[in-house]
Amino acid sequence: MTESEHGRYWFCVKHHRVEGPDGCPPIDRLGPYATEEEASRALEKAAERNEAWDNDPNWNDPKE
């Protein structure tokens, strides 16, 4: 049984597709994710996290 059959998926930012463990090199991938569906939302999830971090008062200097 391969790793992808155990629920290991990555999102390739170079090709904009979900891949299994034999996909592109790690520098081009986000993950791993448990499901293909979760991996397919990788860019959306990253944007949500960036937005949250950008607006986190614990990580932002006060604006003058």
Steps between C-alpha positions, in 0.01 A plus 500: 500500500643841402518804726225672297272205575565575868374856446816692408439768236680818401409801290754585231530879468688461171230297323199600717389144563476243777778241503594188689841429655666448161415848376714808459789585736409633847603855406201511263241347733279588795403228741465223583125489534281211612263508201504605135224749574700663777808519274291659223421788739867560591528845340168610646605379846836678470323824406267465801794445733692795355196723550466385861869558569493841331219604734634340820576780747754278678717491186458853365669820606265788569450720198602859544 
